[in-house]
Amino acid sequence: MIVVTGGTGNVGRALVSRLAAAGEAVTAVARHITPEDVPPGVRTIAADLGRPAELAPALDGATALFLLVAGDDPDGILEQAAAAGVRKVVLLSSQAVGTRPRSYAHAAGFEAAVARSGLRFAVLRSGGMASNALAWAEPVRRHRTAAAPFADVALPFVDPDDVAEVAAAVLRQDGHDGLTYTLTGPEATTPRQRAAALADALGEPVTFVEQTREEARAQLARFMPDAVVEGTLAVLGEPTAEERTATDDIRRVLGRPAAPFAAWAARNASAFR
C-alpha cells in the first residue's frame, strides 16, 4: 500500500488518482478529507502532519510514503513510517532548497531527515507550480484581470500533473534510491505571457496588471511565513541562472518532455470562467 499525504492538494489529488488507476492500494491523507474527495476504493484518513502520531492508522500496512514538507517534526513522521514497515519515502520538496537553502531551511530540514532516516528515499524538488495561477481565478472570473509582480521575469513553471506522474513512477519503480530530481516546465515564461496563455485558453481577453513588490509581499504574507515570502519574491524577481533554466528531469523519469504552461491553462480553463 502507498500512503499519499496532501491527498487533496494539486499534486496529491492527481497522484492518488494515478496510483489508483494503476491498481495500487492507496491511502490518501489530509487534515480534512472524505471518501468523496478520492476515487472509489481509495482509503481516506484525516491526519495532521504536525502531529505525527495521527499518521499511525494511515501507515498501518504501508510499504511506501509520499511526503509533503509540512509540520515541524520530520523525524517523528519518519519514525512512525519506519515503525509501520514503510520501506520507501518520496519527498516533495522545493527547487529553492538547492538555490536558496537559507530561505528554505524548513524544506532543507525535511530533506536531511529523509536522508538520515535509513529508509529508501528520493527527493522531488519542484519549481514553481503552474497551478499557482489559480490565485487569478476569482479576478479573472469577475473582471478578466490577472495581477502579479515582475511582469517580464521568466521562470519555467511546472504542471502539477507532471509532478504527480513523476512521483507515481518513483514510488512504483526501482532505480531512484538516493536521487534528487528537479522538476520544471519545458520553457521559462513570464507572468504576462502566462496571462496571455490563459486568455487564449478562455478565448477572451485577460488584462494583465503588474503589482509592486510591496503589493505582492502583502498578498503572500497572508499564507506564508516571512522568510518564505522574501525567498519567494527573490525567486520571482531576481531568479538565479539555475532557477531560470528548464531542467530535463521529467524526461529522464517519464521519457517525455514536460508539459508547457499553455497545456495546463487549457486543461483548467473552466476554473476561470
MIDOSE-1310 file (N, C-alpha, C; in nm, 2 decimals, decimal comma, always signed):
residues 273
mivv	+0,08/-0,12/+0,00/+0,00/+0,00/+0,00/+0,09/+0,13/+0,00; +0,04/+0,23/-0,07/+0,11/+0,35/-0,08/+0,03/+0,46/-0,01; +0,09/+0,53/+0,08/+0,02/+0,64/+0,15/+0,06/+0,78/+0,09; -0,04/+0,86/+0,06/-0,01/+0,99/-0,01/-0,06/+1,09/+0,09
tggt	+0,04/+1,17/+0,15/+0,00/+1,28/+0,23/-0,03/+1,40/+0,13; -0,12/+1,49/+0,18/-0,16/+1,60/+0,10/-0,25/+1,55/-0,01; -0,33/+1,45/+0,02/-0,41/+1,38/-0,08/-0,52/+1,46/-0,15; -0,55/+1,58/-0,10/-0,64/+1,67/-0,17/-0,58/+1,78/-0,24
gnvg	-0,45/+1,79/-0,24/-0,37/+1,90/-0,30/-0,36/+1,89/-0,45; -0,30/+1,99/-0,51/-0,28/+1,99/-0,66/-0,20/+1,87/-0,71; -0,09/+1,83/-0,63/-0,01/+1,72/-0,67/-0,08/+1,59/-0,61; -0,11/+1,60/-0,49/-0,16/+1,48/-0,42/-0,29/+1,42/-0,48
ralv	-0,38/+1,50/-0,52/-0,50/+1,45/-0,58/-0,48/+1,38/-0,71; -0,39/+1,44/-0,79/-0,36/+1,38/-0,92/-0,28/+1,25/-0,89; -0,19/+1,25/-0,79/-0,11/+1,13/-0,76/-0,20/+1,01/-0,72; -0,30/+1,04/-0,63/-0,39/+0,94/-0,58/-0,47/+0,88/-0,69
srla	-0,52/+0,96/-0,78/-0,59/+0,91/-0,90/-0,51/+0,83/-0,99; -0,38/+0,87/-1,01/-0,30/+0,79/-1,10/-0,26/+0,66/-1,04; -0,23/+0,65/-0,91/-0,19/+0,53/-0,84/-0,31/+0,43/-0,84; -0,43/+0,49/-0,81/-0,55/+0,40/-0,80/-0,58/+0,34/-0,94
aage	-0,56/+0,42/-1,05/-0,59/+0,38/-1,18/-0,49/+0,27/-1,22; -0,37/+0,27/-1,16/-0,27/+0,17/-1,19/-0,29/+0,04/-1,11; -0,39/+0,04/-1,02/-0,43/-0,08/-0,95/-0,36/-0,09/-0,81; -0,29/+0,02/-0,77/-0,23/+0,02/-0,64/-0,33/+0,04/-0,53
avta	-0,30/-0,02/-0,41/-0,38/+0,01/-0,29/-0,33/+0,14/-0,24; -0,42/+0,24/-0,21/-0,38/+0,38/-0,18/-0,45/+0,42/-0,06; -0,38/+0,49/+0,03/-0,44/+0,57/+0,14/-0,41/+0,71/+0,12; -0,52/+0,80/+0,11/-0,50/+0,94/+0,10/-0,52/+1,01/+0,23
varh	-0,42/+1,09/+0,27/-0,42/+1,16/+0,40/-0,42/+1,31/+0,38; -0,51/+1,38/+0,45/-0,51/+1,52/+0,46/-0,58/+1,56/+0,59; -0,56/+1,69/+0,63/-0,63/+1,73/+0,75/-0,78/+1,72/+0,74; -0,83/+1,75/+0,63/-0,98/+1,74/+0,61/-1,00/+1,66/+0,48
itpe	-1,05/+1,54/+0,49/-1,07/+1,46/+0,37/-1,18/+1,36/+0,39; -1,26/+1,33/+0,29/-1,37/+1,24/+0,29/-1,36/+1,15/+0,18; -1,43/+1,03/+0,18/-1,43/+0,94/+0,06/-1,47/+1,01/-0,07; -1,55/+1,11/-0,06/-1,60/+1,18/-0,18/-1,48/+1,26/-0,25
dvpp	-1,37/+1,28/-0,18/-1,26/+1,35/-0,24/-1,17/+1,27/-0,32; -1,19/+1,13/-0,32/-1,09/+1,04/-0,39/-1,17/+0,94/-0,48; -1,10/+0,87/-0,56/-1,16/+0,77/-0,65/-1,21/+0,66/-0,56; -1,31/+0,58/-0,61/-1,36/+0,47/-0,54/-1,25/+0,37/-0,50
gvrt	-1,26/+0,31/-0,38/-1,16/+0,21/-0,34/-1,04/+0,27/-0,27; -1,02/+0,40/-0,27/-0,91/+0,46/-0,20/-0,95/+0,49/-0,06; -0,86/+0,45/+0,03/-0,89/+0,47/+0,18/-0,85/+0,61/+0,21; -0,93/+0,68/+0,30/-0,90/+0,81/+0,34/-0,88/+0,81/+0,49
iaad	-0,78/+0,89/+0,54/-0,75/+0,91/+0,68/-0,73/+1,06/+0,70; -0,80/+1,12/+0,79/-0,78/+1,26/+0,83/-0,67/+1,26/+0,93; -0,56/+1,33/+0,90/-0,44/+1,34/+1,00/-0,37/+1,47/+0,97; -0,30/+1,52/+1,07/-0,22/+1,64/+1,06/-0,07/+1,61/+1,07
lgrp	+0,01/+1,64/+0,97/+0,15/+1,61/+0,97/+0,22/+1,68/+1,08; +0,16/+1,78/+1,14/+0,22/+1,85/+1,25/+0,21/+1,77/+1,38; +0,13/+1,66/+1,37/+0,11/+1,57/+1,49/+0,14/+1,43/+1,44; +0,26/+1,38/+1,43/+0,30/+1,26/+1,36/+0,22/+1,14/+1,41
aela	+0,19/+1,13/+1,54/+0,12/+1,02/+1,60/-0,02/+0,99/+1,52; -0,08/+1,10/+1,47/-0,20/+1,09/+1,40/-0,19/+1,00/+1,27; -0,06/+0,99/+1,22/-0,04/+0,91/+1,10/-0,05/+0,76/+1,12; -0,04/+0,71/+1,24/-0,03/+0,57/+1,27/-0,13/+0,49/+1,19
pald	-0,26/+0,52/+1,20/-0,36/+0,44/+1,13/-0,34/+0,44/+0,98; -0,30/+0,55/+0,92/-0,28/+0,56/+0,78/-0,16/+0,47/+0,73; -0,06/+0,47/+0,82/+0,07/+0,40/+0,78/+0,06/+0,25/+0,80; -0,04/+0,20/+0,87/-0,05/+0,06/+0,90/-0,07/-0,02/+0,77
gata	+0,03/-0,11/+0,75/+0,03/-0,19/+0,63/+0,10/-0,12/+0,51; +0,15/+0,00/+0,52/+0,20/+0,07/+0,41/+0,35/+0,02/+0,38; +0,38/+0,03/+0,25/+0,52/+0,00/+0,21/+0,59/+0,12/+0,15; +0,51/+0,22/+0,11/+0,57/+0,35/+0,06/+0,49/+0,47/+0,10
lfll	+0,56/+0,58/+0,11/+0,50/+0,71/+0,16/+0,54/+0,82/+0,07; +0,44/+0,90/+0,02/+0,47/+1,02/-0,05/+0,45/+1,13/+0,06; +0,55/+1,21/+0,08/+0,55/+1,30/+0,19/+0,57/+1,45/+0,15; +0,48/+1,53/+0,21/+0,49/+1,68/+0,19/+0,58/+1,74/+0,29
vagd	+0,63/+1,86/+0,26/+0,70/+1,94/+0,36/+0,59/+2,01/+0,44; +0,56/+1,95/+0,56/+0,45/+2,01/+0,64/+0,47/+1,97/+0,78; +0,44/+2,06/+0,88/+0,47/+2,03/+1,02/+0,61/+2,06/+1,05; +0,65/+2,04/+1,17/+0,79/+2,07/+1,22/+0,86/+1,95/+1,28
dpdg	+0,81/+1,83/+1,25/+0,88/+1,72/+1,31/+0,90/+1,61/+1,20; +0,98/+1,63/+1,10/+1,00/+1,53/+1,00/+1,06/+1,40/+1,06; +1,14/+1,41/+1,16/+1,20/+1,28/+1,22/+1,08/+1,20/+1,28; +0,99/+1,27/+1,35/+0,88/+1,20/+1,41/+0,79/+1,13/+1,30
ileq	+0,77/+1,20/+1,19/+0,69/+1,13/+1,08/+0,76/+1,01/+1,03; +0,89/+1,02/+1,01/+0,97/+0,91/+0,95/+0,99/+0,80/+1,05; +0,99/+0,83/+1,18/+0,99/+0,72/+1,28/+0,86/+0,64/+1,28; +0,75/+0,71/+1,26/+0,62/+0,65/+1,25/+0,62/+0,56/+1,13
aaaa	+0,67/+0,61/+1,02/+0,67/+0,53/+0,89/+0,76/+0,41/+0,91; +0,88/+0,42/+0,96/+0,97/+0,30/+0,98/+0,91/+0,20/+1,07; +0,84/+0,24/+1,18/+0,78/+0,15/+1,27/+0,67/+0,07/+1,21; +0,60/+0,14/+1,11/+0,49/+0,07/+1,04/+0,53/-0,02/+0,93
gvrk	+0,66/-0,02/+0,90/+0,71/-0,11/+0,79/+0,72/-0,04/+0,66; +0,71/+0,09/+0,65/+0,74/+0,16/+0,52/+0,88/+0,14/+0,48; +0,90/+0,11/+0,35/+1,04/+0,09/+0,30/+1,09/+0,20/+0,22; +1,00/+0,28/+0,16/+1,04/+0,39/+0,06/+0,96/+0,51/+0,09
vvll	+1,04/+0,63/+0,09/+0,98/+0,76/+0,10/+1,01/+0,84/-0,02; +0,91/+0,91/-0,08/+0,94/+1,01/-0,18/+0,89/+1,14/-0,13; +0,98/+1,24/-0,12/+0,96/+1,37/-0,06/+0,94/+1,47/-0,17; +0,83/+1,54/-0,16/+0,81/+1,66/-0,25/+0,86/+1,78/-0,18
ssqa	+0,97/+1,83/-0,23/+1,04/+1,95/-0,18/+1,04/+2,06/-0,28; +1,13/+2,15/-0,26/+1,14/+2,27/-0,35/+1,27/+2,29/-0,42; +1,27/+2,33/-0,54/+1,39/+2,37/-0,61/+1,48/+2,46/-0,53; +1,41/+2,55/-0,46/+1,48/+2,65/-0,38/+1,57/+2,60/-0,27
vgtr	+1,55/+2,47/-0,23/+1,64/+2,42/-0,13/+1,78/+2,41/-0,19; +1,79/+2,39/-0,32/+1,92/+2,39/-0,38/+1,98/+2,53/-0,42; +1,89/+2,62/-0,44/+1,93/+2,75/-0,49/+1,93/+2,86/-0,38; +1,85/+2,84/-0,28/+1,84/+2,94/-0,17/+1,81/+2,86/-0,03
prsy	+1,91/+2,78/+0,01/+1,89/+2,70/+0,13/+1,86/+2,78/+0,25; +1,91/+2,90/+0,27/+1,88/+2,97/+0,39/+1,73/+3,01/+0,40; +1,68/+3,06/+0,29/+1,54/+3,10/+0,29/+1,44/+2,98/+0,30; +1,49/+2,86/+0,25/+1,40/+2,74/+0,25/+1,46/+2,64/+0,35
ahaa	+1,50/+2,68/+0,47/+1,56/+2,59/+0,56/+1,47/+2,48/+0,61; +1,34/+2,52/+0,62/+1,24/+2,42/+0,66/+1,23/+2,30/+0,57; +1,23/+2,32/+0,44/+1,23/+2,21/+0,34/+1,36/+2,14/+0,34; +1,47/+2,22/+0,36/+1,60/+2,15/+0,36/+1,61/+2,06/+0,48
gfea	+1,54/+2,10/+0,59/+1,54/+2,01/+0,71/+1,47/+1,88/+0,68; +1,36/+1,88/+0,61/+1,29/+1,76/+0,57/+1,38/+1,67/+0,48; +1,45/+1,74/+0,39/+1,54/+1,66/+0,30/+1,64/+1,59/+0,39; +1,70/+1,66/+0,48/+1,81/+1,60/+0,57/+1,75/+1,48/+0,65
avar	+1,63/+1,50/+0,70/+1,57/+1,40/+0,78/+1,54/+1,27/+0,70; +1,49/+1,29/+0,58/+1,47/+1,17/+0,49/+1,60/+1,10/+0,46; +1,70/+1,18/+0,44/+1,83/+1,12/+0,40/+1,89/+1,04/+0,52; +1,86/+1,08/+0,64/+1,92/+1,00/+0,76/+1,82/+0,90/+0,82
sglr	+1,71/+0,89/+0,76/+1,60/+0,80/+0,81/+1,64/+0,65/+0,81; +1,72/+0,61/+0,72/+1,75/+0,47/+0,70/+1,66/+0,41/+0,60; +1,56/+0,48/+0,55/+1,46/+0,43/+0,45/+1,52/+0,46/+0,31; +1,47/+0,38/+0,22/+1,50/+0,41/+0,08/+1,42/+0,54/+0,05
favl	+1,48/+0,63/-0,03/+1,42/+0,76/-0,05/+1,46/+0,82/-0,18; +1,37/+0,91/-0,23/+1,40/+1,00/-0,34/+1,34/+1,14/-0,31; +1,40/+1,24/-0,36/+1,35/+1,38/-0,34/+1,31/+1,44/-0,47; +1,19/+1,50/-0,48/+1,14/+1,57/-0,59/+1,14/+1,72/-0,56
rsgg	+1,23/+1,79/-0,62/+1,24/+1,94/-0,60/+1,16/+2,01/-0,71; +1,05/+2,05/-0,67/+0,96/+2,12/-0,77/+0,99/+2,27/-0,79; +0,99/+2,31/-0,91/+0,99/+2,45/-0,94/+0,86/+2,51/-0,91; +0,83/+2,64/-0,94/+0,70/+2,70/-0,92/+0,60/+2,62/-1,00
masn	+0,48/+2,60/-0,94/+0,37/+2,53/-1,00/+0,28/+2,61/-1,09; +0,25/+2,56/-1,20/+0,15/+2,62/-1,29/+0,02/+2,65/-1,22; -0,01/+2,57/-1,12/-0,14/+2,58/-1,05/-0,14/+2,71/-0,96; -0,02/+2,77/-0,94/-0,02/+2,90/-0,87/-0,11/+3,00/-0,94
alaw	-0,13/+2,98/-1,07/-0,22/+3,07/-1,14/-0,36/+3,07/-1,10; -0,40/+2,97/-1,02/-0,53/+2,96/-0,97/-0,56/+3,08/-0,88; -0,46/+3,15/-0,83/-0,48/+3,27/-0,75/-0,54/+3,38/-0,83; -0,54/+3,36/-0,97/-0,60/+3,46/-1,06/-0,75/+3,42/-1,08
aepv	-0,80/+3,31/-1,03/-0,93/+3,26/-1,08/-1,04/+3,36/-1,05; -1,05/+3,41/-0,93/-1,16/+3,50/-0,90/-1,15/+3,63/-0,97; -1,03/+3,70/-0,98/-1,03/+3,82/-1,05/-1,05/+3,80/-1,20; -1,01/+3,69/-1,26/-1,03/+3,66/-1,40/-1,18/+3,64/-1,42
rrhr	-1,24/+3,56/-1,33/-1,39/+3,54/-1,35/-1,47/+3,67/-1,34; -1,43/+3,75/-1,24/-1,51/+3,87/-1,22/-1,48/+3,99/-1,31; -1,35/+4,00/-1,34/-1,30/+4,13/-1,41/-1,22/+4,10/-1,53; -1,18/+3,97/-1,56/-1,09/+3,94/-1,66/-0,96/+4,01/-1,65
taaa	-0,91/+4,01/-1,52/-0,78/+4,07/-1,49/-0,69/+3,97/-1,42; -0,56/+3,98/-1,43/-0,47/+3,89/-1,36/-0,35/+3,98/-1,32; -0,32/+3,98/-1,19/-0,21/+4,06/-1,13/-0,10/+3,98/-1,07; +0,02/+4,02/-1,10/+0,14/+3,96/-1,04/+0,26/+4,06/-1,05
pfad	+0,36/+4,04/-0,97/+0,48/+4,12/-0,97/+0,57/+4,07/-1,08; +0,67/+4,16/-1,12/+0,78/+4,12/-1,20/+0,73/+4,06/-1,34; +0,65/+4,15/-1,41/+0,57/+4,11/-1,52/+0,66/+4,04/-1,63; +0,78/+4,07/-1,65/+0,86/+4,02/-1,76/+0,98/+3,94/-1,72
valp	+0,97/+3,88/-1,59/+1,07/+3,79/-1,55/+1,02/+3,65/-1,57; +1,10/+3,57/-1,64/+1,06/+3,44/-1,69/+1,11/+3,33/-1,60; +1,02/+3,23/-1,57/+1,05/+3,11/-1,49/+0,98/+2,99/-1,56; +1,04/+2,87/-1,55/+0,98/+2,75/-1,61/+0,89/+2,68/-1,52
fvdp	+0,77/+2,74/-1,50/+0,67/+2,68/-1,41/+0,63/+2,54/-1,46; +0,60/+2,45/-1,36/+0,58/+2,31/-1,39/+0,43/+2,27/-1,37; +0,38/+2,18/-1,45/+0,25/+2,13/-1,44/+0,24/+2,04/-1,32; +0,15/+2,06/-1,22/+0,15/+1,97/-1,11/+0,11/+1,82/-1,15
ddva	+0,04/+1,80/-1,26/+0,02/+1,67/-1,30/+0,15/+1,60/-1,34; +0,24/+1,67/-1,40/+0,37/+1,61/-1,43/+0,44/+1,57/-1,31; +0,44/+1,66/-1,20/+0,50/+1,62/-1,07/+0,44/+1,49/-1,02; +0,30/+1,48/-1,03/+0,23/+1,37/-0,98/+0,27/+1,24/-1,06
evaa	+0,29/+1,26/-1,19/+0,33/+1,14/-1,27/+0,47/+1,09/-1,24; +0,56/+1,19/-1,22/+0,69/+1,15/-1,17/+0,69/+1,08/-1,04; +0,61/+1,14/-0,94/+0,60/+1,08/-0,81/+0,55/+0,94/-0,82; +0,45/+0,91/-0,90/+0,39/+0,78/-0,92/+0,50/+0,68/-0,97
avlr	+0,58/+0,73/-1,07/+0,68/+0,64/-1,13/+0,79/+0,61/-1,02; +0,83/+0,71/-0,95/+0,94/+0,69/-0,85/+0,89/+0,60/-0,74; +0,76/+0,61/-0,70/+0,71/+0,53/-0,59/+0,70/+0,38/-0,63; +0,66/+0,36/-0,76/+0,63/+0,23/-0,81/+0,76/+0,15/-0,86
qdgh	+0,86/+0,23/-0,90/+0,97/+0,17/-0,97/+1,10/+0,16/-0,88; +1,19/+0,07/-0,92/+1,32/+0,07/-0,86/+1,41/+0,16/-0,94; +1,53/+0,19/-0,88/+1,63/+0,26/-0,96/+1,64/+0,41/-0,93; +1,56/+0,46/-0,83/+1,56/+0,60/-0,80/+1,61/+0,63/-0,66
dglt	+1,66/+0,53/-0,59/+1,70/+0,55/-0,45/+1,82/+0,65/-0,44; +1,80/+0,74/-0,34/+1,90/+0,84/-0,31/+1,91/+0,95/-0,42; +1,82/+0,96/-0,52/+1,83/+1,06/-0,62/+1,74/+1,18/-0,59; +1,78/+1,29/-0,64/+1,71/+1,41/-0,63/+1,68/+1,46/-0,77
ytlt	+1,55/+1,48/-0,80/+1,50/+1,53/-0,93/+1,45/+1,67/-0,92; +1,50/+1,76/-1,01/+1,45/+1,90/-1,01/+1,35/+1,91/-1,12; +1,22/+1,94/-1,09/+1,11/+1,93/-1,19/+1,07/+2,07/-1,23; +1,08/+2,10/-1,35/+1,03/+2,23/-1,41/+0,95/+2,21/-1,53
gpea	+0,89/+2,32/-1,58/+0,83/+2,31/-1,71/+0,93/+2,31/-1,82; +0,89/+2,30/-1,95/+0,99/+2,29/-2,06/+1,05/+2,42/-2,10; +0,99/+2,53/-2,06/+1,04/+2,66/-2,10/+1,01/+2,77/-2,00; +1,09/+2,87/-1,99/+1,06/+2,98/-1,90/+0,95/+3,07/-1,96
ttpr	+0,85/+3,11/-1,88/+0,75/+3,21/-1,93/+0,74/+3,32/-1,82; +0,69/+3,43/-1,87/+0,67/+3,55/-1,78/+0,53/+3,55/-1,73; +0,50/+3,62/-1,62/+0,36/+3,63/-1,58/+0,27/+3,69/-1,69; +0,33/+3,79/-1,76/+0,25/+3,85/-1,87/+0,22/+3,74/-1,98
qraa	+0,31/+3,66/-2,01/+0,29/+3,55/-2,11/+0,19/+3,45/-2,05; +0,20/+3,42/-1,92/+0,11/+3,32/-1,87/-0,04/+3,37/-1,87; -0,05/+3,50/-1,84/-0,19/+3,56/-1,85/-0,24/+3,55/-2,00; -0,15/+3,57/-2,09/-0,19/+3,57/-2,23/-0,23/+3,42/-2,27
alad	-0,16/+3,32/-2,22/-0,19/+3,18/-2,24/-0,33/+3,15/-2,18; -0,35/+3,21/-2,07/-0,48/+3,18/-2,01/-0,59/+3,25/-2,09; -0,57/+3,37/-2,14/-0,67/+3,43/-2,23/-0,69/+3,35/-2,36; -0,59/+3,29/-2,41/-0,61/+3,20/-2,53/-0,69/+3,08/-2,49
alge	-0,67/+3,02/-2,37/-0,75/+2,91/-2,33/-0,90/+2,94/-2,31; -0,92/+3,07/-2,27/-1,06/+3,11/-2,24/-1,12/+3,16/-2,37; -1,04/+3,20/-2,47/-1,10/+3,26/-2,59/-1,15/+3,40/-2,56; -1,10/+3,47/-2,46/-1,14/+3,60/-2,42/-1,02/+3,68/-2,37
pvtf	-1,01/+3,81/-2,39/-0,90/+3,89/-2,34/-0,89/+3,88/-2,18; -0,77/+3,88/-2,13/-0,74/+3,89/-1,99/-0,64/+4,01/-1,98; -0,67/+4,11/-1,90/-0,58/+4,22/-1,88/-0,48/+4,19/-1,77; -0,35/+4,20/-1,80/-0,25/+4,18/-1,70/-0,22/+4,31/-1,63
veqt	-0,21/+4,30/-1,49/-0,18/+4,42/-1,41/-0,05/+4,38/-1,33; +0,05/+4,46/-1,35/+0,18/+4,44/-1,27/+0,17/+4,49/-1,13; +0,19/+4,41/-1,03/+0,19/+4,45/-0,89/+0,33/+4,51/-0,86; +0,33/+4,59/-0,76/+0,46/+4,63/-0,70/+0,51/+4,52/-0,61
reea	+0,63/+4,53/-0,57/+0,69/+4,43/-0,48/+0,61/+4,43/-0,35; +0,58/+4,55/-0,30/+0,51/+4,57/-0,17/+0,37/+4,50/-0,18; +0,30/+4,52/-0,29/+0,17/+4,46/-0,30/+0,18/+4,31/-0,30; +0,28/+4,26/-0,37/+0,29/+4,11/-0,38/+0,33/+4,06/-0,24
raql	+0,42/+4,13/-0,17/+0,46/+4,09/-0,03/+0,34/+4,08/+0,06; +0,25/+4,18/+0,06/+0,13/+4,18/+0,14/+0,04/+4,06/+0,11; +0,03/+4,03/-0,02/-0,06/+3,92/-0,06/+0,00/+3,79/-0,01; +0,13/+3,76/-0,03/+0,19/+3,64/+0,01/+0,20/+3,62/+0,16
arfm	+0,21/+3,73/+0,23/+0,22/+3,72/+0,38/+0,09/+3,67/+0,44; -0,02/+3,67/+0,37/-0,14/+3,61/+0,42/-0,13/+3,46/+0,45; -0,04/+3,39/+0,38/-0,04/+3,25/+0,39/+0,10/+3,19/+0,40; +0,20/+3,27/+0,40/+0,34/+3,23/+0,41/+0,42/+3,29/+0,52
pdav	+0,51/+3,22/+0,59/+0,60/+3,28/+0,69/+0,69/+3,39/+0,62; +0,73/+3,48/+0,70/+0,81/+3,60/+0,64/+0,93/+3,55/+0,56; +1,01/+3,46/+0,61/+1,13/+3,41/+0,54/+1,09/+3,35/+0,41; +0,98/+3,28/+0,40/+0,94/+3,22/+0,27/+0,89/+3,33/+0,18
vegt	+0,82/+3,43/+0,23/+0,78/+3,54/+0,15/+0,89/+3,60/+0,08; +1,00/+3,64/+0,16/+1,11/+3,70/+0,10/+1,18/+3,61/+0,00; +1,20/+3,49/+0,03/+1,26/+3,39/-0,06/+1,18/+3,38/-0,19; +1,05/+3,38/-0,18/+0,96/+3,36/-0,30/+0,97/+3,49/-0,38
lavl	+0,97/+3,61/-0,32/+0,99/+3,73/-0,40/+1,12/+3,74/-0,47; +1,23/+3,68/-0,40/+1,36/+3,68/-0,46/+1,36/+3,59/-0,59; +1,30/+3,47/-0,57/+1,29/+3,38/-0,69/+1,21/+3,44/-0,80; +1,10/+3,50/-0,77/+1,02/+3,56/-0,88/+1,08/+3,68/-0,94
gept	+1,15/+3,76/-0,86/+1,20/+3,89/-0,92/+1,35/+3,89/-0,96; +1,43/+3,81/-0,89/+1,57/+3,80/-0,92/+1,62/+3,66/-0,92; +1,56/+3,58/-1,02/+1,60/+3,44/-1,02/+1,74/+3,41/-1,06; +1,80/+3,31/-1,00/+1,93/+3,27/-1,04/+1,93/+3,21/-1,18
aeer	+2,05/+3,19/-1,24/+2,05/+3,12/-1,37/+1,99/+2,98/-1,36; +2,01/+2,91/-1,25/+1,96/+2,78/-1,23/+1,80/+2,78/-1,23; +1,75/+2,88/-1,16/+1,61/+2,89/-1,14/+1,54/+2,93/-1,28; +1,61/+3,00/-1,36/+1,56/+3,05/-1,49/+1,56/+2,94/-1,60
tatd	+1,64/+2,83/-1,57/+1,66/+2,73/-1,67/+1,58/+2,61/-1,65; +1,51/+2,57/-1,76/+1,43/+2,44/-1,75/+1,52/+2,32/-1,74; +1,48/+2,23/-1,66/+1,56/+2,10/-1,65/+1,49/+1,99/-1,74; +1,57/+1,88/-1,75/+1,52/+1,77/-1,83/+1,48/+1,65/-1,74
dirr	+1,46/+1,67/-1,61/+1,44/+1,56/-1,52/+1,31/+1,49/-1,54; +1,21/+1,56/-1,59/+1,08/+1,50/-1,62/+1,10/+1,40/-1,73; +1,17/+1,44/-1,84/+1,20/+1,35/-1,95/+1,28/+1,23/-1,90; +1,38/+1,25/-1,81/+1,46/+1,14/-1,76/+1,38/+1,03/-1,69
vlgr	+1,27/+1,07/-1,62/+1,19/+0,98/-1,55/+1,08/+0,92/-1,64; +1,02/+1,01/-1,71/+0,90/+0,97/-1,78/+0,92/+0,94/-1,93; +1,03/+0,98/-1,98/+1,06/+0,95/-2,12/+0,99/+1,04/-2,22; +0,94/+1,16/-2,17/+0,87/+1,25/-2,25/+0,90/+1,39/-2,19
paap	+0,88/+1,50/-2,27/+0,90/+1,63/-2,22/+0,80/+1,68/-2,12; +0,83/+1,77/-2,04/+0,74/+1,84/-1,95/+0,63/+1,91/-2,03; +0,51/+1,92/-1,97/+0,40/+1,99/-2,04/+0,42/+2,14/-2,03; +0,39/+2,22/-2,13/+0,40/+2,37/-2,12/+0,29/+2,43/-2,04
faaw	+0,31/+2,55/-1,99/+0,20/+2,62/-1,92/+0,07/+2,63/-2,00; +0,08/+2,65/-2,13/-0,04/+2,66/-2,21/-0,13/+2,54/-2,20; -0,07/+2,42/-2,19/-0,14/+2,30/-2,17/-0,22/+2,29/-2,04; -0,15/+2,34/-1,93/-0,22/+2,34/-1,80/-0,34/+2,44/-1,81
aarn	-0,32/+2,56/-1,87/-0,42/+2,66/-1,88/-0,54/+2,60/-1,96; -0,52/+2,53/-2,07/-0,62/+2,48/-2,15/-0,70/+2,37/-2,07; -0,63/+2,29/-1,99/-0,70/+2,19/-1,92/-0,78/+2,24/-1,80; -0,74/+2,36/-1,75/-0,80/+2,41/-1,63/-0,88/+2,54/-1,66
asaf	-0,91/+2,57/-1,78/-0,98/+2,69/-1,82/-1,12/+2,71/-1,75; -1,18/+2,60/-1,72/-1,31/+2,61/-1,65/-1,31/+2,68/-1,51; -1,19/+2,67/-1,45/-1,18/+2,73/-1,32/-1,18/+2,88/-1,33; -1,16/+2,94/-1,45/-1,15/+3,08/-1,47/-1,27/+3,14/-1,54
r	-1,37/+3,05/-1,57/-1,49/+3,10/-1,65/-1,59/+3,16/-1,56
